[in-house]
Each structure stands twice: as C-alpha cells, then as structure tokens.
Amino acid sequence: MTLLKKIFCIGEALIDFIPIEKDHALKDVASFERVAGGAPMNVAIAVAKYGGHAVMLTKLANDSFGDYLFDILQENGVDTGHIIRCDDGETGLAFVSVDASGERDFSFYRKNAADLLLAPEDMQAISFEQGDLLHFCSVDLVESPMKQTHGEVIEAIRAVGGIVSFDPNVRLPLWPNKELCRQTILDFLPKADIVKVSDEELHFITNIEDEAEAIRSLFVGHVQVVVYTKGAAGATLYLKTGEAFEGAGFQITVSDTTGAGDAFIGGFLAELLSLNVSLKQLDTIIRSHHQQLLTFANASGALTASVKGAIHAAPGRKHVLTFIDTQRS
C-alpha cells in the first residue's frame, strides 16, 4: 500500500476581521466578523478538505485567538502535531475592508506575532520523506527567526527529494518598504520547484512590463513550473521547457476574494499529490494532467470567492467536483 505523501505548509496563522458590510473604506467599517486566516493555514485547510494529508508548521500564541486557530485547524483535519504553542508572542490580526467587487484592503497588527518566533530548532523533530511537498509564502519572510526556519526547512525537504512550492502572496503593508519585499521574494524564488504568481503580482516581482518576458524571468534556480493566475480569466501553467497550458475560469458572483488564491493553490497541490507526483516526474505529470489540475484549482478558487471568509468558505472535494460537472452541463 502506497502511503499518501504529505503537504507541509509553513508560515502565518492569524485572525482576519472581515467587515459585515461591503463597499466601505476600512476607516468607516463599524463591525467585523472574526475568521481564521493566513495564507499557509488557508492552503493547509484546503488540502485537508480535498483529502490530502496537510501538516501545519507554525508557532501559535497561548492566547484565546491562538486557541481558536488551533481548534479550527483540527476541526478541518489538518495535522497539528508540529505546531508549537508559546507565551512570548501574540496572535497576529488582520483587518480587511471589502469593496463592492469583492476586492480587499488590509491593515495588519502583527509586530509581535507568535508565528514569527518559530525557530529552526523547533523543527528538528520533523522527518520529511521523498515525494513530500513544502508550501510557503512571503508574509513570514520578514527578518525574524521564522525567516531562517524557512531556509532550513526548504533545505531539509529538498535533501530527501521533496517538492517545494512558493506563492509570494504579496502583502506590502507588512514590509518596511516595497523593495525589501521584492528582493526577499527574488531571493527565495530559486529555492522553489513550483511558483504561483497572480497577474497583480507579476510586474511588481519581476519589474518587467512584457508579460511573456516576465514569466520567463521566473524560471531561475530550481523553478520548473509557474502557475500564473488571472482571477475570473482562469490560469496558465508554464513549464521550464517553454510549454504553456491554459485553464479557463468559472463565472461566479463574487462575494469576497479573501482566500480564493489560497484555495486555488491548495486545490492544485492536493490534485498534484493525488497523482503520486515526484520531483523527477513533475514536468511529465503537469504535461499529462494539466487540464485536471487547472480545472480543479480554478473551481476551488471560484467557489471560495463566491462566499464570505477564507477558511469557512473552503469547499470540500465533492462540492468542487459537483460544481465542475454543473458548469460543464
């Protein structure tokens, strides 16, 4: 019997405060709804809901919000065995305003966030296996123990033949300046095998106007696959060989785009591991199953954008497949 490989998600777990009413500037929002958030956590929950073995790697504060996040992870089937609880930090908070189209504006409170305190020695007990996958984002790559931990965990999973996935998930308010954010992303980019980037992020990261040239510039270091997302227009898979595969989007009524990109990449990675992918066969699997991967990922993102909130919005696998069948009929 072949054991299902694991998807390890490292980084922030925080609280999103979502406005009760849309189309208000953040300064004018009077009431919010608390939901669990943080891109790596969102991805872990999406993977678990789609039947994958998702493991969260983070540090949670010993406060009420930390308790809530831990409970949400467990309730959604995420492996919490490597989460560290601590008294030194606090749970990070993000206040979000949503305009009439569902687009967001963020205000973060996480200068003493517990997740930033995750140190390399906290991860020494983890045993990675060949074929496991590590997913990370850029929010926790600010100068902190967590940044160093990212580097060491990436090296550890690569040493056993694992796959590394990187979604920059740019959040500029969390950085001292734009250039430091951009340079840090460029520093970590070559460490990944799979890079997911949105149409809104491509020019900022590459500083290249031409889309095709900008995409090509992402193939540095270990990068074999670039997943380029375009919102309602769908996504395109690019291989280092120059091949490209289009995946059409799904037309839905947007409620809240919070977590839609995380649901997309969570769906993509869950489907990828269900195909028993290995690092050596990554481009072959992409080439053979690109339609399956993109259809499931696009449907996952669309369904999440159609309802409010990130974690609670993540659909189950059966729901995604039913949605795809309905759209095709």
N, C-alpha and C positions, 0 to 999 in steps of 0.2 A: 504493500500500500504506500502510495506516494503522499508524504505529508505536505499540506498546504504551506507554501512559503509565507513569510511574514512581511508586512509593510510597517516599518518603524517611522513614526512621524515625530520630529524633534522641533521644539520651539515653544511659542507662547500659547497659554490658555488664559483667557481673560473674560471679562463681562462686557457685553455690548448692551448699552442702553439705547433702545430703539424708540423713536418718537411715536406717540399714539396717533398723531395726525401728520399727514404728509404736507409737503409744499410750504414748510415754514423754515426760515433760517434758524440755525441752532440757537442763537440768542433769544429767539421768540418761542421756542418749544417749552410748553408748560409741564408736560408729563411724559414719562418714558416707561417702556416695558423692559424688564431685565431678561436677557437671553445669554446663554453661554456662547462664547466666540473664541476667536484666534484662529488664523488660517490652518496651522498644523493640526489643531484639535478638530476643526471642521472636516478636514480631509480624513483624519483617523475615523471619525464617526461615519462619514460617507462610506469608507471602505468596509467597515464592520457591518453596516446596513446592507451592503451588497454581497455579504457572505464571506468577505476576506478576513484574515487574522491581522488586525491592526493593533499596534503597540504604541502607546504614547510615551514619549521621553520628555519630561519636563520637571520643574520643581513648583509645587503649589504651596501657597501660604496656609498656615494654620489659622485661618480666619473663616468667617461664615461663608464668604464668597468662594474661598478655596474648597470648603466642604461641598458647596453646591456644584462646582465644576467636577470634582471627583465623583459625585453621585451621578451627574449627567453622563460622564464617560462610561461608568459601569452600567448604567441603565441602557446604554446604546451598544453594549457588547464590546467595548474597547478594552484591551489588556492594560491594566493599570499597575502591573506588578513591578515596574521600574520607576514609578513616579515617587519622587522624594517630597516629603512634607517638611516645612521649615517655619521657624519663628522670626527669622531675620527680615524677610520681605513681606510685601503686601500683594494682594491680588490686583492686577492691572485693570483699569477701567477705560472703556471707550464710549464716548457719547456720539451718537450718529444722528444727523438730520437727513431726511429723505425728501427729494423734490417730487413733483407731480409725475415725472417719468420713471421714478424708482431709483435714480442715481443718488449717491451719498456724499456727505461731508463729515469728516471725523474730527473729534477733539479727544486726545489721549491723556490719561493720567496714570503713568507707569514708570516714573523715575526710580522708584524703589520696588519694582515688580519682582516677585519671588522667582519667576522663570529665568530672569537674567542672572540669577545666582547659581544656576546649575553648573557644577564644576566637573572637569574631566574625571576626577577620582570618584564622582558619584555614579559613573557609568562603567566602572571596571568589571562589574559582575555580569555584564551583558555578553552573551555568546551569539555572534552572528553566524549564519550558515550560508553556503553558496546558494545563490538564487534569491536570497532575501533582498528587500528593497528599502532604501532610506529616502524619505522625502523631507525637504526643508525649504524654508522661505527666508526673506531678508530682514524681517522685523527684529529678530533676535540676533542679528549680526552687528549690532552696535557694540562699542567697546565694553566688554563685560566678560565674566567667566564663561557665560553661555557661548560667546563667540569662539573662544578657544575650544570648548567642548564640541562645537560643530566640526571644527577642523579635525579633531582626533577621532570622532565617531565616523566621519567620512572616510578617513584613512583606514579605520578598523574594518568597515564593511567592504571597502574596496580590496583589502588584503585577502579576503576569503572568496572573492569573485561575485560580490553583491552588486546591485544596480543602484545608482544614485540619481534622484530626481530633484530638480530645483525649480520652484515657482517664485520669482523675485517678489511678486505681490507688493509693489512699491507703496509705501506709506510715508511720504515726505515729512509730515509733522513730527515724526519720531526721530528725525535726524537733525544734527546741528546745522547742516547745510546740504543742499542738493548734490554737490559734487562728491562729498564724502559718501553719501548713499550710493551714487552711481559708481564710484570707484570700488566700493566694497562689493557690490554686485558683480562687477567685472573681475574682481579678484577671485570670487567663488565660482564664477561661471565655468571655468575649465575643469573644475572638480566633478561636474555632473555629467551623466550619460544622457539624461533627458532634461530638456529645458522647456518649461511652459511660459509663454510670454503673451500678453494681450496687445491688441492694436494700440491701446492707450499708452502702453509702456515702451513699445519698441523704439521709438525715436529717442526718448529720454535715456534709455540704457545705452544705445549704440551711438547716438549723436549723428546718425546718418539719415538723410532725408529720403533717399530712394528705398522703397520697401524691400525689394528683392536683394539689394546690396546689404541692407541692414540685417536681413535674415541670414544671409551667408556669413556675415561677420560673427554670428553667434557660435559658429562651428569651430570652437577653439578647444584645445586640450582633449578631454575625454568625450566631448559632446558628440553624440551620434544622431540624436533625434531632437527636433524643435517642434513643439506643438504651439501653433500660432492661433490664438482665439480672437474672434471678431464679433462677439456678442450675438445678436439675433442673426447675423450673417453666417454663423457657424464657425468652423475652424479648419485649418490646413495642417497636415503633417508633412514635415520636411525631413528627408534623410541626408546624411553627410554626402552620399553619392550624388545628390542633386535631384533625386526624385521627389515629387510632391503629390499629396493625395488630399482632395477636397472632401469636406463633410458638411452638408447643408444644415442650417439651423432649423429650429422649430418655432413657429409663430404662436406666441402666447401673450396674454395680458400681463404686463409686468406689474408686480406689487412691490417688490423690494429685491434689489440685486445683491444684498448682503449674503455672502456665502455661495453665490452662484458659481463663481470661478473655482472655489474650493470643491464644490460638488462635481463640477466638470472634471477636474484632475483626479479627484477621488474615484469617480466612475471609470476614468481612463485607466488608472493604475490597478484598480480591482479587476477589470476585464483583462488587463495585460498579464497579471499573475495567474488568472484562471486558465490562461493558455500555456502555463508551465514554461514561461519565458526564462531564458538565461542570458547573461551578458553577451556571450558569443553568438547567440541567435537573435539578439534584439532587433537588428535591422530586417532579418528574414521574417520574424513574426509580424513586425509592422507592415512589411510589404504584403504579406499574405492575408492579414486580418484588419487592414486599415479601416475598412468600412464598418465592421463590427465595433471597433474601438471608438471611432468618431461618432457613430450613431448613438451608442450608449452614453458617451460622455456628453454630447450635445443635449440629449434628452434629460439627463440628470441635472445639468445646469439650468435648462429651461424650466423644469418643474420646480426647482428651488427658487428661481426668480419670480415664480407665479404666486408665491405665498410669502408672508412676512416672517422675518427672522432667519438666522443661519442654521442652527442645529436642529431646531424643531421642524424646519422646513425640509430637511433632507429626506427624500422618499426612499422606500425600500426597493429592492431589486424587482420584485413582482410588479410594483407600481410603475417603475420605469419601462419595463417590457410591455405592459398593458398600454401605456401612453404611446410607445413606438408603434404598436400594432394599430391603435386607433388612428394615429396620424397617417399611416400608410393606406388604410382602408378608405 
